[in-house]
Amino acid sequence: MTTYTGGCQCGAIRFQVSGDIKDSSICHCRMCQKAFGAYYAPLVSVRGTDFEWTRGERKKFRSSNFVERGFCGDCGTPLTYEAPDGMAIAAGAFDDPSAFPPVVQFGIEGKIGFVDHLHELPGHRTEEDAQAAPFLLELVSHQHPDHETQAWPPKELR
């Protein structure tokens, strides 16, 4: 059985999922756009798996009469979509989001037209922008690492 881990950006909330994950999707509906602050929401269903919160407790917002959205109350990371038919986790909250390529799109009536053309835009690595934004060369991340830790944040960040 495969085990996956993840959590929020600040590390206050962590989770573990054991089992087969097959349903990864993108939702373009306006409600998901607002919840994620993005053009769409990448979600991974954890129905039929062994899921547990291993650190912290998420806050929830009832975005409709049927759905609650879980997020970190400290850093704001979107974490869950919780509906009567099960829970999905934000793909980017997993330590390795590349393990969950989407297999279907939902809410396409809300899809923003340019989303299909994002891959056509020029791309630049972060360090290439250092001339315009020199602070990037001295950036020190306070983000939780993409693996389990005994405690977070480390003493030097407290």
Kinemage of the C-alpha trace (Angstrom):
@kinemage 1
@onewidth
@group {chain A} dominant
@subgroup {mainchain}
@vectorlist {calphas} color= white
{ca met a 1} P 0.000 0.000 0.000
{ca thr a 2} L 1.378 3.396 -0.992
{ca thr a 3} L 1.531 6.202 1.577
{ca tyr a 4} L 1.478 9.880 0.660
{ca thr a 5} L 2.060 12.847 2.944
{ca gly a 6} L 1.452 16.562 2.751
{ca gly a 7} L 0.358 19.663 4.559
{ca cys a 8} L 0.023 23.404 4.508
{ca gln a 9} L 2.704 25.921 3.635
{ca cys a 10} L 3.589 26.827 7.224
{ca gly a 11} L 3.596 23.228 8.538
{ca ala a 12} L 0.922 23.751 11.190
{ca ile a 13} L -1.234 21.098 9.491
{ca arg a 14} L 0.001 17.776 8.108
{ca phe a 15} L -1.760 14.700 6.752
{ca gln a 16} L -1.091 11.146 5.594
{ca val a 17} L -2.967 9.069 3.010
{ca ser a 18} L -2.498 5.322 2.536
{ca gly a 19} L -4.062 3.491 -0.373
{ca asp a 20} L -4.678 3.730 -4.082
{ca ile a 21} L -5.374 7.229 -5.306
{ca lys a 22} L -6.882 7.305 -8.778
{ca asp a 23} L -9.156 10.336 -8.934
{ca ser a 24} L -7.245 13.536 -9.495
{ca ser a 25} L -9.111 16.379 -11.142
{ca ile a 26} L -9.213 20.048 -11.949
{ca cys a 27} L -12.323 22.077 -11.188
{ca his a 28} L -12.941 25.317 -13.071
{ca cys a 29} L -16.152 26.372 -11.300
{ca arg a 30} L -16.207 29.896 -9.904
{ca met a 31} L -16.516 28.622 -6.339
{ca cys a 32} L -13.273 26.628 -6.678
{ca gln a 33} L -11.546 29.567 -8.364
{ca lys a 34} L -12.395 31.763 -5.374
{ca ala a 35} L -11.469 29.091 -2.799
{ca phe a 36} L -8.028 28.612 -4.345
{ca gly a 37} L -7.460 32.189 -5.495
{ca ala a 38} L -6.535 30.698 -8.861
{ca tyr a 39} L -7.835 29.974 -12.351
{ca tyr a 40} L -8.835 26.457 -11.271
{ca ala a 41} L -8.570 24.049 -8.347
{ca pro a 42} L -6.472 20.871 -8.615
{ca leu a 43} L -8.022 18.258 -6.308
{ca val a 44} L -7.210 14.665 -5.342
{ca ser a 45} L -10.002 12.453 -4.033
{ca val a 46} L -9.148 10.431 -0.924
{ca arg a 47} L -12.351 8.367 -0.981
{ca gly a 48} L -11.599 4.728 -0.169
{ca thr a 49} L -8.197 5.449 1.364
{ca asp a 50} L -6.915 5.530 4.917
{ca phe a 51} L -6.656 9.264 5.565
{ca glu a 52} L -5.528 10.928 8.774
{ca trp a 53} L -4.562 14.382 9.969
{ca thr a 54} L -1.160 13.975 11.645
{ca arg a 55} L -0.626 17.543 12.873
{ca gly a 56} L -2.926 20.449 13.575
{ca glu a 57} L -6.541 21.074 12.759
{ca arg a 58} L -7.943 22.778 9.705
{ca lys a 59} L -10.464 25.564 9.775
{ca lys a 60} L -13.519 25.209 7.575
{ca phe a 61} L -15.692 27.492 5.512
{ca arg a 62} L -19.126 26.313 4.340
{ca ser a 63} L -19.055 27.503 0.729
{ca ser a 64} L -22.498 26.071 -0.093
{ca asn a 65} L -25.294 24.120 1.517
{ca phe a 66} L -23.395 20.876 0.754
{ca val a 67} L -19.688 21.729 0.659
{ca glu a 68} L -17.119 22.752 3.254
{ca arg a 69} L -13.641 23.982 2.350
{ca gly a 70} L -10.793 23.236 4.735
{ca phe a 71} L -7.771 25.519 5.027
{ca cys a 72} L -4.940 26.377 7.385
{ca gly a 73} L -5.984 29.132 9.750
{ca asp a 74} L -2.353 30.227 10.150
{ca cys a 75} L -1.071 30.503 6.561
{ca gly a 76} L -4.296 30.213 4.551
{ca thr a 77} L -3.285 27.228 2.421
{ca pro a 78} L -6.376 25.652 0.796
{ca leu a 79} L -6.518 22.010 1.923
{ca thr a 80} L -9.869 20.291 1.374
{ca tyr a 81} L -13.089 20.093 -0.565
{ca glu a 82} L -15.555 18.173 1.632
{ca ala a 83} L -18.895 17.082 0.162
{ca pro a 84} L -21.469 14.389 0.958
{ca asp a 85} L -19.743 12.008 -1.493
{ca gly a 86} L -16.301 12.335 0.097
{ca met a 87} L -13.272 14.534 0.601
{ca ala a 88} L -10.656 15.747 -1.848
{ca ile a 89} L -7.297 17.264 -0.944
{ca ala a 90} L -5.665 20.171 -2.755
{ca ala a 91} L -3.094 18.559 -5.062
{ca gly a 92} L -0.489 21.209 -4.257
{ca ala a 93} L -0.716 20.392 -0.540
{ca phe a 94} L 0.823 16.954 -1.143
{ca asp a 95} L 4.590 16.712 -0.649
{ca asp a 96} L 4.844 15.412 -4.233
{ca pro a 97} L 1.969 16.874 -6.257
{ca ser a 98} L 3.477 15.483 -9.465
{ca ala a 99} L 2.262 12.037 -8.332
{ca phe a 100} L -1.319 13.055 -9.140
{ca pro a 101} L -1.765 14.052 -12.778
{ca pro a 102} L -5.378 15.103 -13.364
{ca val a 103} L -7.593 12.646 -15.240
{ca val a 104} L -10.731 14.792 -15.626
{ca gln a 105} L -11.923 18.406 -15.526
{ca phe a 106} L -15.097 19.580 -13.812
{ca gly a 107} L -17.009 22.857 -13.884
{ca ile a 108} L -15.864 23.627 -17.403
{ca glu a 109} L -18.658 26.194 -17.757
{ca gly a 110} L -16.436 28.429 -15.575
{ca lys a 111} L -13.215 27.646 -17.432
{ca ile a 112} L -11.266 30.780 -18.308
{ca gly a 113} L -10.378 30.756 -22.008
{ca phe a 114} L -6.655 31.411 -21.726
{ca val a 115} L -6.056 28.454 -19.394
{ca asp a 116} L -5.696 26.153 -22.403
{ca his a 117} L -2.853 28.347 -23.694
{ca leu a 118} L -0.730 28.755 -20.555
{ca his a 119} L 1.821 26.278 -21.885
{ca glu a 120} L 2.436 28.646 -24.818
{ca leu a 121} L 3.703 31.478 -22.591
{ca pro a 122} L 7.440 32.082 -22.293
{ca gly a 123} L 8.936 30.489 -19.197
{ca his a 124} L 11.753 31.627 -16.907
{ca arg a 125} L 13.493 30.044 -13.958
{ca thr a 126} L 13.316 32.021 -10.691
{ca glu a 127} L 16.990 33.017 -10.762
{ca glu a 128} L 16.547 34.519 -14.248
{ca asp a 129} L 14.405 37.253 -12.683
{ca ala a 130} L 17.143 38.296 -10.227
{ca gln a 131} L 18.183 41.373 -12.205
{ca ala a 132} L 14.668 42.827 -11.967
{ca ala a 133} L 14.141 41.530 -8.421
{ca pro a 134} L 17.570 41.104 -6.749
{ca phe a 135} L 15.995 40.108 -3.409
{ca leu a 136} L 15.341 36.704 -4.988
{ca leu a 137} L 19.052 35.865 -4.663
{ca glu a 138} L 18.824 36.255 -0.873
{ca leu a 139} L 15.447 34.605 -0.397
{ca val a 140} L 15.233 32.289 2.624
{ca ser a 141} L 12.134 30.105 2.616
{ca his a 142} L 10.113 29.719 5.811
{ca gln a 143} L 7.901 27.147 4.111
{ca his a 144} L 7.603 23.692 5.635
{ca pro a 145} L 9.782 21.213 3.698
{ca asp a 146} L 8.153 18.547 1.536
{ca his a 147} L 8.650 15.749 4.076
{ca glu a 148} L 7.626 14.901 7.624
{ca thr a 149} L 9.236 16.747 10.527
{ca gln a 150} L 9.045 16.139 14.271
{ca ala a 151} L 8.276 19.784 14.980
{ca trp a 152} L 7.818 22.917 12.949
{ca pro a 153} L 8.903 25.639 12.703
{ca pro a 154} L 12.532 25.164 13.663
{ca lys a 155} L 13.802 27.257 16.564
{ca glu a 156} L 15.490 29.820 14.304
{ca leu a 157} L 12.089 30.685 12.746
{ca arg a 158} L 10.117 30.900 16.000
